[in-house]
């Protein structure tokens, strides 16, 4: 029997995992869904911009894969879920 492929879902926090984990496992019932929590939005970190975001996310995926002893062939797909809460609020309005 073939080994299940991994669907890696990258989310910002534990509440995203709680909200989406069960549903994603149902959608990808033939695959193994793993949720990787970044503890914050990687797209808004200092030094991250449109020219380097793909490499930064790639680094996150490689780090996760190494820590779990996975290789590229173990993955079926990678999904990065971000939200836009606060994206359009000026810095002077954030407390």
mmCIF file of the C-alpha atoms, coordinates in Angstrom:
data_MODEL
# 
_entry.id   MODEL 
# 
loop_
_atom_site.group_PDB 
_atom_site.id 
_atom_site.type_symbol 
_atom_site.label_atom_id 
_atom_site.label_alt_id 
_atom_site.label_comp_id 
_atom_site.label_asym_id 
_atom_site.label_entity_id 
_atom_site.label_seq_id 
_atom_site.pdbx_PDB_ins_code 
_atom_site.Cartn_x 
_atom_site.Cartn_y 
_atom_site.Cartn_z 
_atom_site.occupancy 
_atom_site.B_iso_or_equiv 
_atom_site.pdbx_formal_charge 
_atom_site.auth_seq_id 
_atom_site.auth_comp_id 
_atom_site.auth_asym_id 
_atom_site.auth_atom_id 
_atom_site.pdbx_PDB_model_num 
ATOM 1  C CA . UNK A 1 1  ? 0.000   0.000  0.000  1.00 0.00 ? 1  UNK A CA 1 
ATOM 2  C CA . UNK A 1 2  ? 1.313   3.450  -0.944 1.00 0.00 ? 2  UNK A CA 1 
ATOM 3  C CA . UNK A 1 3  ? 2.291   5.805  1.819  1.00 0.00 ? 3  UNK A CA 1 
ATOM 4  C CA . UNK A 1 4  ? -0.012  8.790  2.294  1.00 0.00 ? 4  UNK A CA 1 
ATOM 5  C CA . UNK A 1 5  ? 1.293   12.066 0.943  1.00 0.00 ? 5  UNK A CA 1 
ATOM 6  C CA . UNK A 1 6  ? 1.498   15.084 3.203  1.00 0.00 ? 6  UNK A CA 1 
ATOM 7  C CA . UNK A 1 7  ? -0.571  18.218 2.733  1.00 0.00 ? 7  UNK A CA 1 
ATOM 8  C CA . UNK A 1 8  ? 1.287   20.857 4.730  1.00 0.00 ? 8  UNK A CA 1 
ATOM 9  C CA . UNK A 1 9  ? -0.898  23.750 5.829  1.00 0.00 ? 9  UNK A CA 1 
ATOM 10 C CA . UNK A 1 10 ? 0.978   26.779 7.141  1.00 0.00 ? 10 UNK A CA 1 
ATOM 11 C CA . UNK A 1 11 ? -1.087  29.007 9.441  1.00 0.00 ? 11 UNK A CA 1 
ATOM 12 C CA . UNK A 1 12 ? -0.398  31.966 11.715 1.00 0.00 ? 12 UNK A CA 1 
ATOM 13 C CA . UNK A 1 13 ? -1.534  30.593 15.057 1.00 0.00 ? 13 UNK A CA 1 
ATOM 14 C CA . UNK A 1 14 ? -3.118  27.839 17.097 1.00 0.00 ? 14 UNK A CA 1 
ATOM 15 C CA . UNK A 1 15 ? -6.620  29.278 16.658 1.00 0.00 ? 15 UNK A CA 1 
ATOM 16 C CA . UNK A 1 16 ? -6.248  28.834 12.882 1.00 0.00 ? 16 UNK A CA 1 
ATOM 17 C CA . UNK A 1 17 ? -5.354  25.190 13.475 1.00 0.00 ? 17 UNK A CA 1 
ATOM 18 C CA . UNK A 1 18 ? -8.375  24.776 15.751 1.00 0.00 ? 18 UNK A CA 1 
ATOM 19 C CA . UNK A 1 19 ? -10.718 26.437 13.262 1.00 0.00 ? 19 UNK A CA 1 
ATOM 20 C CA . UNK A 1 20 ? -9.443  24.675 10.153 1.00 0.00 ? 20 UNK A CA 1 
ATOM 21 C CA . UNK A 1 21 ? -7.850  21.401 11.236 1.00 0.00 ? 21 UNK A CA 1 
ATOM 22 C CA . UNK A 1 22 ? -10.892 19.123 11.222 1.00 0.00 ? 22 UNK A CA 1 
ATOM 23 C CA . UNK A 1 23 ? -12.290 20.535 7.980  1.00 0.00 ? 23 UNK A CA 1 
ATOM 24 C CA . UNK A 1 24 ? -8.972  20.234 6.175  1.00 0.00 ? 24 UNK A CA 1 
ATOM 25 C CA . UNK A 1 25 ? -8.617  16.625 7.308  1.00 0.00 ? 25 UNK A CA 1 
ATOM 26 C CA . UNK A 1 26 ? -12.069 15.904 5.860  1.00 0.00 ? 26 UNK A CA 1 
ATOM 27 C CA . UNK A 1 27 ? -11.271 17.627 2.553  1.00 0.00 ? 27 UNK A CA 1 
ATOM 28 C CA . UNK A 1 28 ? -7.976  15.777 2.184  1.00 0.00 ? 28 UNK A CA 1 
ATOM 29 C CA . UNK A 1 29 ? -9.209  12.467 3.582  1.00 0.00 ? 29 UNK A CA 1 
ATOM 30 C CA . UNK A 1 30 ? -6.908  10.405 1.354  1.00 0.00 ? 30 UNK A CA 1 
ATOM 31 C CA . UNK A 1 31 ? -3.836  12.305 2.441  1.00 0.00 ? 31 UNK A CA 1 
ATOM 32 C CA . UNK A 1 32 ? -2.188  13.129 5.724  1.00 0.00 ? 32 UNK A CA 1 
ATOM 33 C CA . UNK A 1 33 ? -2.777  16.753 6.717  1.00 0.00 ? 33 UNK A CA 1 
ATOM 34 C CA . UNK A 1 34 ? -0.143  18.396 8.903  1.00 0.00 ? 34 UNK A CA 1 
ATOM 35 C CA . UNK A 1 35 ? -0.675  21.917 10.192 1.00 0.00 ? 35 UNK A CA 1 
ATOM 36 C CA . UNK A 1 36 ? 2.476   23.967 10.791 1.00 0.00 ? 36 UNK A CA 1 
ATOM 37 C CA . UNK A 1 37 ? 1.958   26.982 13.073 1.00 0.00 ? 37 UNK A CA 1 
ATOM 38 C CA . UNK A 1 38 ? 4.188   29.990 12.402 1.00 0.00 ? 38 UNK A CA 1 
ATOM 39 C CA . UNK A 1 39 ? 3.188   31.955 15.529 1.00 0.00 ? 39 UNK A CA 1 
ATOM 40 C CA . UNK A 1 40 ? 2.573   35.117 13.545 1.00 0.00 ? 40 UNK A CA 1 
ATOM 41 C CA . UNK A 1 41 ? 2.240   36.312 9.991  1.00 0.00 ? 41 UNK A CA 1 
ATOM 42 C CA . UNK A 1 42 ? 5.482   35.696 8.108  1.00 0.00 ? 42 UNK A CA 1 
ATOM 43 C CA . UNK A 1 43 ? 4.410   38.143 5.396  1.00 0.00 ? 43 UNK A CA 1 
ATOM 44 C CA . UNK A 1 44 ? 4.508   41.113 7.779  1.00 0.00 ? 44 UNK A CA 1 
ATOM 45 C CA . UNK A 1 45 ? 7.789   40.386 9.564  1.00 0.00 ? 45 UNK A CA 1 
ATOM 46 C CA . UNK A 1 46 ? 10.602  42.937 9.317  1.00 0.00 ? 46 UNK A CA 1 
ATOM 47 C CA . UNK A 1 47 ? 12.738  42.421 6.261  1.00 0.00 ? 47 UNK A CA 1 
ATOM 48 C CA . UNK A 1 48 ? 10.094  40.421 4.404  1.00 0.00 ? 48 UNK A CA 1 
ATOM 49 C CA . UNK A 1 49 ? 8.954   41.867 1.082  1.00 0.00 ? 49 UNK A CA 1 
ATOM 50 C CA . UNK A 1 50 ? 7.627   40.723 -2.266 1.00 0.00 ? 50 UNK A CA 1 
ATOM 51 C CA . UNK A 1 51 ? 11.108  39.918 -3.582 1.00 0.00 ? 51 UNK A CA 1 
ATOM 52 C CA . UNK A 1 52 ? 12.006  37.467 -0.794 1.00 0.00 ? 52 UNK A CA 1 
ATOM 53 C CA . UNK A 1 53 ? 8.712   36.066 0.546  1.00 0.00 ? 53 UNK A CA 1 
ATOM 54 C CA . UNK A 1 54 ? 8.876   32.890 -1.551 1.00 0.00 ? 54 UNK A CA 1 
ATOM 55 C CA . UNK A 1 55 ? 12.356  32.037 -0.294 1.00 0.00 ? 55 UNK A CA 1 
ATOM 56 C CA . UNK A 1 56 ? 11.331  32.774 3.317  1.00 0.00 ? 56 UNK A CA 1 
ATOM 57 C CA . UNK A 1 57 ? 8.312   30.468 3.067  1.00 0.00 ? 57 UNK A CA 1 
ATOM 58 C CA . UNK A 1 58 ? 10.516  27.897 1.335  1.00 0.00 ? 58 UNK A CA 1 
ATOM 59 C CA . UNK A 1 59 ? 12.925  28.091 4.275  1.00 0.00 ? 59 UNK A CA 1 
ATOM 60 C CA . UNK A 1 60 ? 10.023  27.477 6.695  1.00 0.00 ? 60 UNK A CA 1 
ATOM 61 C CA . UNK A 1 61 ? 8.955   24.415 4.701  1.00 0.00 ? 61 UNK A CA 1 
ATOM 62 C CA . UNK A 1 62 ? 12.511  23.028 4.529  1.00 0.00 ? 62 UNK A CA 1 
ATOM 63 C CA . UNK A 1 63 ? 13.004  23.565 8.269  1.00 0.00 ? 63 UNK A CA 1 
ATOM 64 C CA . UNK A 1 64 ? 9.710   21.806 9.024  1.00 0.00 ? 64 UNK A CA 1 
ATOM 65 C CA . UNK A 1 65 ? 10.537  18.929 6.654  1.00 0.00 ? 65 UNK A CA 1 
ATOM 66 C CA . UNK A 1 66 ? 13.979  18.412 8.211  1.00 0.00 ? 66 UNK A CA 1 
ATOM 67 C CA . UNK A 1 67 ? 12.556  18.475 11.733 1.00 0.00 ? 67 UNK A CA 1 
ATOM 68 C CA . UNK A 1 68 ? 10.069  15.737 10.797 1.00 0.00 ? 68 UNK A CA 1 
ATOM 69 C CA . UNK A 1 69 ? 12.509  13.750 8.601  1.00 0.00 ? 69 UNK A CA 1 
ATOM 70 C CA . UNK A 1 70 ? 10.460  14.363 5.440  1.00 0.00 ? 70 UNK A CA 1 
ATOM 71 C CA . UNK A 1 71 ? 11.762  14.834 1.921  1.00 0.00 ? 71 UNK A CA 1 
ATOM 72 C CA . UNK A 1 72 ? 10.230  16.697 -1.018 1.00 0.00 ? 72 UNK A CA 1 
ATOM 73 C CA . UNK A 1 73 ? 8.673   13.480 -2.366 1.00 0.00 ? 73 UNK A CA 1 
ATOM 74 C CA . UNK A 1 74 ? 6.635   13.100 0.864  1.00 0.00 ? 74 UNK A CA 1 
ATOM 75 C CA . UNK A 1 75 ? 4.603   16.229 0.112  1.00 0.00 ? 75 UNK A CA 1 
ATOM 76 C CA . UNK A 1 76 ? 1.524   16.397 -2.078 1.00 0.00 ? 76 UNK A CA 1 
ATOM 77 C CA . UNK A 1 77 ? 1.001   20.118 -1.668 1.00 0.00 ? 77 UNK A CA 1 
ATOM 78 C CA . UNK A 1 78 ? 1.676   23.082 0.578  1.00 0.00 ? 78 UNK A CA 1 
ATOM 79 C CA . UNK A 1 79 ? -1.023  25.583 1.499  1.00 0.00 ? 79 UNK A CA 1 
ATOM 80 C CA . UNK A 1 80 ? -0.170  28.896 3.168  1.00 0.00 ? 80 UNK A CA 1 
ATOM 81 C CA . UNK A 1 81 ? -3.186  30.556 4.789  1.00 0.00 ? 81 UNK A CA 1 
ATOM 82 C CA . UNK A 1 82 ? -2.943  34.203 5.783  1.00 0.00 ? 82 UNK A CA 1 
ATOM 83 C CA . UNK A 1 83 ? -5.556  36.717 6.775  1.00 0.00 ? 83 UNK A CA 1 
ATOM 84 C CA . UNK A 1 84 ? -5.883  40.426 6.333  1.00 0.00 ? 84 UNK A CA 1 
ATOM 85 C CA . UNK A 1 85 ? -6.969  41.458 9.810  1.00 0.00 ? 85 UNK A CA 1 
ATOM 86 C CA . UNK A 1 86 ? -5.293  44.759 10.464 1.00 0.00 ? 86 UNK A CA 1 
ATOM 87 C CA . UNK A 1 87 ? -3.772  44.940 7.003  1.00 0.00 ? 87 UNK A CA 1 
ATOM 88 C CA . UNK A 1 88 ? -5.451  48.231 6.176  1.00 0.00 ? 88 UNK A CA 1 
ATOM 89 C CA . UNK A 1 89 ? -5.147  49.927 9.553  1.00 0.00 ? 89 UNK A CA 1 
ATOM 90 C CA . UNK A 1 90 ? -2.577  52.724 9.848  1.00 0.00 ? 90 UNK A CA 1 
ATOM 91 C CA . UNK A 1 91 ? 0.178   52.104 12.430 1.00 0.00 ? 91 UNK A CA 1 
ATOM 92 C CA . UNK A 1 92 ? -0.975  55.100 14.483 1.00 0.00 ? 92 UNK A CA 1 
ATOM 93 C CA . UNK A 1 93 ? -4.342  53.377 15.086 1.00 0.00 ? 93 UNK A CA 1 
ATOM 94 C CA . UNK A 1 94 ? -2.857  50.181 16.514 1.00 0.00 ? 94 UNK A CA 1 
ATOM 95 C CA . UNK A 1 95 ? -2.644  49.899 20.299 1.00 0.00 ? 95 UNK A CA 1 
# 
